């Protein structure tokens, strides 16, 4: 029984020792073997590997994939025009020298980003201060990213990494400047709107004045034409009357008498007392005599 226990215990111990000497390297990782606190070997090939059991040797794994570092804070950067900008950026990087990486940063990859972030911000600061806002936003945006990447290339070697890409995600003014810009834009839009309203009002008054002038001209021309037609009609009527009167003198006297009576009865309240035997009544009765008497006095 004791022999069996010893055999089982020996087997378990052997398994523990075997497990402590064997390790698997994933294709996405790099294995760094430490021997008494010093880097003994860097294993980059994937597969099953072996080492001495602790405490003689230990293994640390580093991610060899491409990493992304975003800007941790939004500190303002001044342009050549002394305008304050806030730039959100990202940096793509990966480990190229595991030994150098561990010497400078240890095995904590987040610690590297803490140390690298101020360097990236300083590189952006040096490039942005040489350019205007318009260049940073559009014309020289790609050049800024290329120059920042070039500045970081030498710094990256001391960290044991390679900078693959630098990108600007967003460029904006600081909060107080943004508010003032929006206020100024709103004021400018209101000024343009008021100017358009004033221009429209002036054009409206001009159109109304021109329409009134045309109306007056049309009315005056119509009155002139009407008076001309009326004058021509009166002239023709006078010519007709003159011709008729010249042909029949009795008719002319009779027509003048009718005009005199019509002038006497202009309102409903006019009253005339006439002798039934007057020429006027004789004419109305159809007698042959033509009326020649003037109207009697009104009462």
C-alpha positions as CSV (number, residue, x, y, z in Angstrom):
1,X,0.0,0.0,0.0
2,X,2.8,2.4,1.0
3,X,4.6,1.5,-2.2
4,X,1.5,2.4,-4.3
5,X,1.2,5.7,-2.5
6,X,4.9,6.5,-3.2
7,X,4.5,5.6,-6.9
8,X,1.4,7.8,-7.2
9,X,3.1,10.7,-5.4
10,X,6.2,10.3,-7.6
11,X,4.0,10.4,-10.7
12,X,2.2,13.5,-9.5
13,X,5.5,15.2,-8.7
14,X,6.8,14.3,-12.1
15,X,3.7,15.7,-13.8
16,X,4.1,19.0,-11.8
17,X,7.8,19.2,-12.8
18,X,6.9,18.4,-16.4
19,X,4.2,21.1,-16.4
20,X,6.5,23.6,-15.0
21,X,9.1,22.9,-17.7
22,X,6.8,22.9,-20.6
23,X,4.9,25.9,-22.1
24,X,3.0,26.7,-25.3
25,X,3.8,29.7,-27.4
26,X,0.8,31.0,-29.3
27,X,1.3,32.5,-32.8
28,X,0.0,35.8,-31.6
29,X,2.5,36.0,-28.7
30,X,6.2,36.2,-28.0
31,X,7.7,34.3,-25.0
32,X,10.5,35.8,-23.0
33,X,12.4,33.3,-20.7
34,X,13.9,34.8,-17.6
35,X,16.8,33.1,-15.8
36,X,17.3,34.5,-12.3
37,X,15.8,37.8,-13.2
38,X,17.7,38.2,-16.5
39,X,16.4,37.6,-20.0
40,X,17.7,34.3,-21.1
41,X,15.9,33.7,-24.4
42,X,13.2,35.2,-26.6
43,X,10.9,32.6,-28.3
44,X,9.0,33.9,-31.3
45,X,8.2,30.6,-33.0
46,X,4.9,29.1,-32.0
47,X,4.6,25.6,-30.5
48,X,5.4,23.5,-27.4
49,X,8.6,24.7,-25.7
50,X,10.5,23.8,-22.5
51,X,12.5,25.5,-19.8
52,X,13.9,24.9,-16.4
53,X,11.4,24.8,-13.6
54,X,11.0,27.8,-11.3
55,X,12.7,29.5,-9.7
56,X,15.5,28.9,-12.2
57,X,13.5,30.1,-15.2
58,X,10.2,31.9,-15.7
59,X,8.3,32.8,-18.8
60,X,6.5,36.1,-19.7
61,X,4.3,36.4,-22.7
62,X,4.0,39.6,-24.8
63,X,1.3,40.3,-27.4
64,X,2.9,40.6,-30.9
65,X,-0.3,41.9,-32.6
66,X,-0.9,45.5,-33.7
67,X,-2.0,47.6,-30.8
68,X,-4.1,50.8,-30.9
69,X,-3.4,53.7,-28.5
70,X,-6.0,56.5,-28.3
71,X,-5.4,60.0,-27.0
72,X,-6.1,59.7,-23.2
73,X,-6.8,63.4,-22.7
74,X,-7.8,66.5,-24.7
75,X,-5.2,69.1,-24.0
76,X,-5.4,72.2,-26.2
77,X,-2.7,72.8,-28.9
78,X,-2.1,76.3,-30.3
79,X,-1.8,76.9,-34.1
80,X,0.3,79.4,-35.9
81,X,-2.6,81.8,-35.6
82,X,-2.7,81.3,-31.8
83,X,-6.0,79.5,-32.1
84,X,-6.5,76.7,-29.5
85,X,-7.4,73.3,-30.9
86,X,-8.3,70.0,-29.3
87,X,-7.1,67.0,-31.4
88,X,-8.2,63.4,-30.9
89,X,-5.6,61.0,-32.3
90,X,-4.8,57.3,-32.4
91,X,-1.5,55.5,-32.9
92,X,-1.0,52.0,-34.3
93,X,2.1,50.2,-32.9
94,X,3.5,46.7,-32.3
95,X,6.5,45.1,-30.5
96,X,9.5,44.6,-32.7
97,X,12.3,44.1,-30.0
98,X,11.0,42.2,-27.0
99,X,14.3,42.5,-25.1
100,X,14.3,46.3,-25.5
101,X,10.6,46.5,-24.7
102,X,11.0,44.7,-21.4
103,X,14.2,46.6,-20.4
104,X,12.3,50.0,-20.8
105,X,8.7,49.1,-19.9
106,X,8.6,45.7,-18.2
107,X,5.9,43.3,-19.3
108,X,3.0,45.8,-18.8
109,X,1.9,47.0,-22.2
110,X,-0.5,49.6,-20.7
111,X,2.5,51.2,-19.0
112,X,4.1,51.8,-22.3
113,X,1.1,53.7,-23.5
114,X,1.2,55.9,-20.4
115,X,4.8,56.8,-21.2
116,X,4.3,57.1,-25.0
117,X,1.2,59.3,-24.8
118,X,3.0,62.6,-23.8
119,X,5.6,62.0,-26.5
120,X,2.8,61.7,-29.1
121,X,1.1,64.9,-27.8
122,X,4.4,66.8,-27.9
123,X,5.0,65.7,-31.5
124,X,1.5,66.9,-32.5
125,X,2.2,70.2,-30.6
126,X,5.4,70.8,-32.6
127,X,3.7,70.1,-36.0
128,X,0.4,72.0,-35.3
129,X,2.1,75.1,-34.1
130,X,3.7,75.6,-37.5
131,X,0.4,75.5,-39.3
132,X,-2.9,77.4,-39.5
133,X,-6.3,76.1,-38.6
134,X,-7.3,75.7,-42.2
135,X,-4.2,73.6,-42.9
136,X,-4.7,71.4,-39.9
137,X,-8.4,70.8,-40.8
138,X,-7.9,70.2,-44.6
139,X,-4.9,71.1,-46.7
140,X,-2.1,69.8,-44.5
141,X,-3.9,67.2,-42.4
142,X,-2.1,64.2,-44.1
143,X,1.3,66.0,-43.9
144,X,0.8,66.6,-40.1
145,X,0.1,62.9,-39.5
146,X,3.2,61.9,-41.6
147,X,5.4,64.3,-39.8
148,X,4.2,63.1,-36.4
149,X,4.9,59.5,-37.4
150,X,8.4,60.5,-38.5
151,X,9.1,62.2,-35.2
152,X,7.9,59.1,-33.3
153,X,10.0,56.7,-35.3
154,X,13.3,57.3,-33.4
155,X,11.5,57.5,-30.0
156,X,9.7,54.2,-30.7
157,X,13.0,52.3,-31.2
158,X,14.1,53.1,-27.6
159,X,10.8,51.4,-26.5
160,X,11.4,48.4,-28.6
161,X,8.3,49.1,-30.7
162,X,7.4,50.2,-34.3
163,X,5.0,53.0,-35.1
164,X,2.8,51.7,-38.0
165,X,0.4,54.6,-38.4
166,X,-0.7,57.9,-36.8
167,X,-4.2,59.2,-37.5
168,X,-6.2,62.3,-36.5
169,X,-9.7,61.3,-35.6
170,X,-11.2,64.7,-34.8
171,X,-10.2,68.4,-34.6
172,X,-12.2,70.9,-32.7
173,X,-11.9,74.2,-30.9
174,X,-12.0,74.3,-27.1
175,X,-15.4,74.6,-25.4
176,X,-15.4,78.4,-24.8
177,X,-14.0,79.2,-28.2
178,X,-16.6,76.9,-29.8
179,X,-19.4,78.7,-28.0
180,X,-18.1,82.1,-29.1
181,X,-17.8,80.8,-32.7
182,X,-21.4,79.5,-32.7
183,X,-22.5,82.9,-31.3
184,X,-20.6,84.8,-33.9
185,X,-22.0,82.5,-36.7
186,X,-25.6,83.0,-35.4
187,X,-25.0,86.8,-35.3
188,X,-23.7,86.8,-38.8
189,X,-26.7,84.7,-40.0
190,X,-29.1,87.2,-38.3
191,X,-27.3,90.1,-39.9
192,X,-27.5,88.5,-43.4
193,X,-31.2,87.7,-42.7
194,X,-31.9,91.3,-41.7
195,X,-30.1,92.6,-44.8
196,X,-32.1,90.3,-47.0
197,X,-35.3,91.5,-45.3
198,X,-34.3,95.1,-45.8
199,X,-33.4,94.5,-49.5
200,X,-36.7,92.7,-50.0
201,X,-38.6,95.5,-48.4
202,X,-36.9,98.1,-50.5
203,X,-37.6,96.1,-53.6
204,X,-41.2,95.7,-52.6
205,X,-41.6,99.5,-52.1
206,X,-39.9,100.0,-55.5
207,X,-42.3,97.6,-57.2
208,X,-45.3,99.1,-55.4
209,X,-44.2,102.7,-56.4
210,X,-43.7,101.6,-60.0
211,X,-47.1,99.9,-60.0
212,X,-48.8,103.1,-58.6
213,X,-47.0,105.2,-61.2
214,X,-48.1,102.9,-64.0
215,X,-51.7,103.0,-62.6
216,X,-51.7,106.8,-62.6
217,X,-50.3,106.9,-66.1
218,X,-52.9,104.4,-67.3
219,X,-55.7,106.3,-65.6
220,X,-54.5,109.6,-67.1
221,X,-54.2,108.1,-70.5
222,X,-57.7,106.5,-70.2
223,X,-59.2,109.8,-69.1
224,X,-57.4,111.6,-72.0
225,X,-58.7,109.1,-74.5
226,X,-62.2,109.3,-72.9
227,X,-62.2,113.1,-73.1
228,X,-61.0,112.9,-76.7
229,X,-63.7,110.4,-77.6
230,X,-66.3,112.5,-75.8
231,X,-65.1,115.7,-77.5
232,X,-65.3,113.9,-80.9
233,X,-68.8,112.7,-80.0
234,X,-69.9,116.2,-78.9
235,X,-68.4,117.7,-82.1
236,X,-70.3,115.1,-84.2
237,X,-73.5,115.7,-82.2
238,X,-73.1,119.5,-82.6
239,X,-72.5,119.0,-86.3
240,X,-75.7,116.8,-86.6
241,X,-77.7,119.3,-84.5
242,X,-76.4,122.2,-86.6
243,X,-77.3,120.4,-89.8
244,X,-80.7,119.4,-88.5
245,X,-81.4,123.0,-87.2
246,X,-80.4,124.4,-90.6
247,X,-82.8,122.2,-92.4
248,X,-85.8,123.0,-90.1
249,X,-86.0,126.2,-88.1
250,X,-89.2,125.3,-86.3
251,X,-87.6,122.0,-85.1
252,X,-84.7,124.0,-83.7
253,X,-87.0,126.3,-81.8
254,X,-88.9,123.3,-80.4
255,X,-85.7,121.5,-79.3
256,X,-84.5,124.7,-77.5
257,X,-87.8,124.9,-75.7
258,X,-87.4,121.2,-74.6
259,X,-83.9,122.0,-73.3
260,X,-85.2,125.0,-71.4
261,X,-87.9,122.9,-69.7
262,X,-85.4,120.1,-68.9
263,X,-83.1,122.6,-67.3
264,X,-86.1,123.8,-65.2
265,X,-86.9,120.4,-63.8
266,X,-83.5,119.3,-62.5
267,X,-84.9,118.0,-59.1
268,X,-88.1,116.3,-58.0
269,X,-89.1,119.4,-55.9
270,X,-89.2,121.7,-58.9
271,X,-92.8,122.9,-59.7
272,X,-93.9,124.9,-62.7
273,X,-97.3,126.5,-63.3
274,X,-98.1,126.8,-67.0
275,X,-101.1,127.9,-68.9
276,X,-102.7,124.9,-70.7
277,X,-103.0,127.0,-73.8
278,X,-99.3,127.6,-74.0
279,X,-97.3,126.6,-77.0
280,X,-95.6,123.9,-75.0
281,X,-98.8,122.0,-74.2
282,X,-100.1,122.5,-77.7
283,X,-96.9,120.8,-79.0
284,X,-97.4,117.9,-76.5
285,X,-100.9,117.5,-77.8
286,X,-99.7,117.1,-81.3
287,X,-100.9,120.3,-82.8
288,X,-98.9,121.6,-85.7
289,X,-97.7,124.7,-84.0
290,X,-94.2,124.6,-82.7
291,X,-93.7,125.8,-79.1
292,X,-91.6,129.0,-79.0
293,X,-92.5,130.3,-75.5
294,X,-90.0,130.3,-72.7
295,X,-90.7,128.5,-69.5
296,X,-92.7,130.3,-66.8
297,X,-91.3,131.4,-63.5
298,X,-90.7,128.6,-60.9
299,X,-92.4,128.8,-57.5
